[in-house]
Amino acid sequence: MRFGLDVAQQRLEWPEILERVRLAEHLGFDGVWGFDHFEPMFGEGPGNCFEGMTTLAALATATSRVRLGLLVTGVTYRHPSVLTAEAITIDHASNGRLELALGAAWYGDEHRELGVPFPPISERIDRLEDTVEIFRRLTTGERVSYAGRTISLADAQMRPLPVQRPHPPIWIGASGEARMLPLAGRVADAWHCFGDASVLRRKWEIVAAAARRADRDPSRITRAGSVSISGDLEVARTEVEAQRDAGTSYLICGWPNEGAARVEEFARAMAVGE
């Protein structure tokens, strides 16, 4: 089992974010994860919320080993070509440590408050499909065209090539069974979903069936979930074991209420990084 740590970047000062990220790297976590929002989602009143992709760019030069990602990047916030340019830049700055995790976006209040268009879910999923295809084509370094449902390319080219070839791993955050899980089966290098082991086991069958229909080997898709490490640590240990038995191979640990000491305790108990 590999572990990532959600550093919960909202309502923090920048030195606090760096401290959490460096702790994760020191303890041997495989990855650190932020979120892709422009205002805090929880708590009362205004608070700090650093932008996600530029946060990863800064963390790329403040770390040396740990992999970097956002859980997940909403495709409504950036044009896919701009997102691709940002991803390539972060991949170079980190020497190939970017995980590009994508989702259809969901936080409607934030979009309305900031003036970001928030189309219906069907259109957002169309945009997610277009984003994956545009990202794949532009990271070839060749001149490419593409006629998408929401966005198209015309004789476009982007350089340099990313460090990771053919491109940084594409994660799809998905739980919807009609379109999102089949999309993950068709295109994802990694699939992330919230829920306990039984939920992920059932939803994985939908992902795997879609992968087989697309002539993909489902075993090559990383199955990722999340686990709380707050409260009773034995409860967390039981859930980790259940997720492992269900086929999950990567768990993202939420930042605990108990703080850094609990992160260290969990890392020792689960032999993170060993």
C-alpha positions in Angstrom: 0.0 0.0 0.0 1.2 3.5 -0.9 0.1 6.5 1.1 -0.3 10.2 0.2 -1.0 13.0 2.7 -3.6 15.7 2.1 -2.0 18.8 3.5 -5.3 20.6 3.8 -4.0 24.0 2.5 -7.0 26.1 3.3 -6.9 28.6 6.1 -3.1 28.2 6.5 -0.1 30.6 6.1 2.4 29.6 3.5 5.1 28.4 6.1 2.5 26.1 7.6 1.9 24.5 4.2 5.6 24.0 3.7 6.0 22.5 7.1 3.3 19.9 6.4 4.7 19.0 3.0 8.2 18.6 4.3 6.9 16.4 7.1 5.2 14.1 4.6 8.4 13.9 2.6 10.5 13.2 5.7 8.2 10.5 6.9 8.2 8.7 3.5 4.7 9.4 2.2 4.6 8.7 -1.6 2.7 11.9 -2.4 1.3 15.2 -1.0 -2.0 16.5 -2.1 -3.7 19.9 -2.1 -7.1 20.9 -3.4 -8.1 23.0 -6.4 -10.3 25.8 -5.0 -10.0 29.6 -4.6 -11.8 30.0 -1.3 -12.1 27.8 1.9 -14.9 25.3 1.7 -15.2 24.7 5.5 -15.3 26.9 8.5 -16.7 30.4 9.1 -15.7 33.7 7.6 -12.9 34.5 5.2 -9.6 32.7 5.1 -6.4 32.0 3.2 -6.7 29.7 0.1 -3.6 29.5 -2.1 -4.2 28.6 -5.8 -3.6 25.0 -6.5 -1.4 24.7 -9.6 1.0 27.6 -8.6 1.2 26.0 -5.2 2.4 22.8 -6.8 4.9 24.8 -8.8 6.3 26.3 -5.7 6.4 22.9 -3.9 8.2 21.4 -6.8 11.4 23.4 -5.8 10.8 23.0 -2.1 10.9 19.2 -2.2 13.1 16.5 -3.7 11.3 13.2 -3.6 7.6 13.3 -2.8 5.1 13.4 -5.7 2.7 16.3 -6.1 -0.9 16.5 -7.0 -4.3 18.2 -6.4 -7.3 16.2 -5.4 -8.7 17.0 -7.9 -8.2 19.7 -10.6 -11.6 21.0 -11.7 -11.7 21.3 -15.5 -13.9 24.3 -15.4 -11.2 26.5 -13.9 -8.7 26.6 -16.7 -8.7 26.1 -20.5 -7.2 22.7 -21.2 -4.3 24.1 -23.2 -3.4 26.4 -20.3 -3.7 23.5 -17.9 -1.4 21.5 -20.1 1.2 24.2 -20.2 1.0 24.5 -16.4 1.3 20.7 -15.9 4.4 20.5 -18.2 6.0 23.4 -16.3 5.4 21.7 -12.9 6.6 18.4 -14.3 9.9 20.0 -15.2 10.3 22.0 -12.0 9.8 18.8 -10.0 11.9 16.6 -12.3 9.0 14.4 -13.1 7.0 14.2 -9.9 3.6 15.6 -11.0 0.3 13.6 -10.7 -2.3 15.3 -12.9 -5.6 14.5 -11.2 -8.8 15.7 -13.0 -12.4 15.9 -12.2 -15.6 17.5 -13.5 -15.8 20.2 -10.7 -18.7 20.4 -8.3 -18.5 23.5 -6.1 -21.2 25.6 -7.7 -21.2 28.4 -5.1 -17.5 29.2 -5.7 -18.1 29.4 -9.5 -21.0 31.8 -9.1 -19.3 34.0 -6.6 -16.1 34.3 -8.6 -17.8 34.6 -12.0 -16.5 31.2 -13.4 -19.0 29.6 -15.7 -20.6 26.4 -14.2 -22.4 24.5 -16.9 -24.6 21.5 -16.3 -22.9 18.3 -15.2 -23.3 16.7 -18.7 -21.3 19.6 -20.3 -18.7 19.5 -17.5 -18.1 15.8 -18.2 -17.8 16.6 -21.9 -15.2 19.1 -21.0 -13.4 16.6 -18.8 -13.2 14.2 -21.8 -12.0 17.0 -24.0 -9.4 18.0 -21.4 -7.9 14.5 -21.2 -7.7 14.2 -25.0 -6.2 17.7 -25.4 -3.6 17.0 -22.7 -2.6 13.7 -24.4 -2.2 15.3 -27.8 -0.4 18.4 -26.7 2.1 16.4 -24.6 3.3 14.6 -27.8 5.1 17.8 -28.9 3.7 17.4 -32.4 1.3 19.7 -34.2 -2.2 18.4 -33.5 -5.8 19.2 -34.2 -8.8 18.0 -32.4 -12.6 18.6 -32.7 -14.1 18.3 -29.2 -17.5 18.6 -27.8 -16.7 21.8 -25.9 -13.2 22.8 -27.0 -11.1 22.2 -30.2 -7.5 22.6 -31.3 -6.3 23.7 -34.7 -2.7 22.9 -35.7 -1.6 23.4 -32.1 1.8 22.6 -30.7 3.3 22.8 -27.2 6.9 22.4 -26.1 8.9 21.2 -24.2 7.9 17.6 -23.8 7.1 16.7 -20.2 9.7 14.8 -18.2 7.4 11.9 -17.7 6.7 10.1 -20.9 4.3 9.9 -22.6 2.9 12.3 -20.0 2.4 12.7 -16.2 0.0 10.1 -14.9 -3.7 11.0 -15.4 -5.9 10.5 -12.3 -9.6 10.7 -12.7 -11.7 11.5 -9.6 -15.0 9.8 -10.2 -17.9 8.2 -8.4 -20.8 8.7 -10.9 -21.7 5.3 -12.3 -23.4 6.4 -15.6 -20.5 8.4 -17.2 -17.7 9.2 -14.8 -16.6 5.6 -13.8 -16.7 4.4 -17.4 -14.6 7.4 -18.4 -12.0 6.5 -15.7 -11.9 3.0 -17.1 -11.3 4.3 -20.6 -8.6 6.9 -19.9 -7.3 6.9 -16.3 -3.8 5.8 -15.2 -5.3 6.1 -11.6 -8.8 6.3 -10.3 -9.7 7.9 -7.0 -13.0 7.7 -5.2 -14.2 8.5 -1.7 -15.9 5.8 0.3 -15.2 2.7 2.4 -13.7 -0.5 1.1 -17.1 -2.0 0.1 -18.0 1.1 -1.9 -14.8 1.2 -3.8 -14.9 -2.6 -4.5 -18.4 -2.2 -6.1 -17.5 0.9 -8.1 -14.2 -0.7 -9.3 -16.2 -3.3 -11.2 -17.7 -0.6 -13.3 -14.3 1.0 -14.0 -12.8 -2.4 -14.8 -15.6 -3.4 -17.2 -15.2 -0.1 -19.1 -11.4 -0.7 -19.3 -11.9 -4.1 -20.8 -14.3 -2.7 -23.3 -11.7 -0.2 -24.3 -9.1 -3.0 -24.7 -7.2 -1.8 -21.6 -5.8 -4.0 -18.9 -7.7 -3.0 -15.7 -4.8 -4.1 -13.5 -2.7 -1.2 -14.9 -5.1 1.3 -13.4 -4.1 2.4 -9.8 -7.0 2.1 -7.5 -6.9 5.0 -4.9 -9.1 5.9 -2.0 -9.0 8.1 1.1 -8.8 7.4 4.8 -9.2 9.4 7.9 -6.5 9.1 10.5 -8.2 11.2 13.1 -9.7 9.6 16.2 -9.0 6.0 17.0 -5.9 4.9 15.2 -7.1 1.3 15.3 -10.2 2.2 13.3 -7.9 3.7 10.6 -5.7 0.6 10.6 -8.8 -1.6 10.1 -9.9 0.5 7.2 -6.5 0.4 5.6 -6.5 -3.4 5.8 -10.0 -3.5 4.4 -9.0 -1.3 1.5 -6.0 -3.4 0.8 -8.1 -6.5 0.8 -10.5 -4.8 -1.7 -7.7 -4.1 -4.1 -7.0 -0.5 -3.3 -3.3 0.2 -3.6 -3.0 3.9 -2.8 -4.7 5.8 0.1 -4.7 9.5 0.7 -4.7 10.4 4.4 -6.7 13.4 5.4 -4.9 15.8 7.6 -5.9 14.8 11.2 -7.4 17.0 13.9 -4.6 15.9 16.1 -2.0 17.5 13.9 1.5 16.6 13.0 2.0 14.2 15.9 -0.8 12.0 14.7 0.7 12.0 11.2 4.0 10.7 12.6 2.2 8.1 14.7 0.3 6.8 11.7 3.4 6.7 9.6 5.2 4.6 12.2 2.2 2.3 12.8 1.7 1.6 9.0 5.5 1.6 8.2 4.9 4.4 5.6 7.8 4.6 3.2 9.3 1.2 4.1 
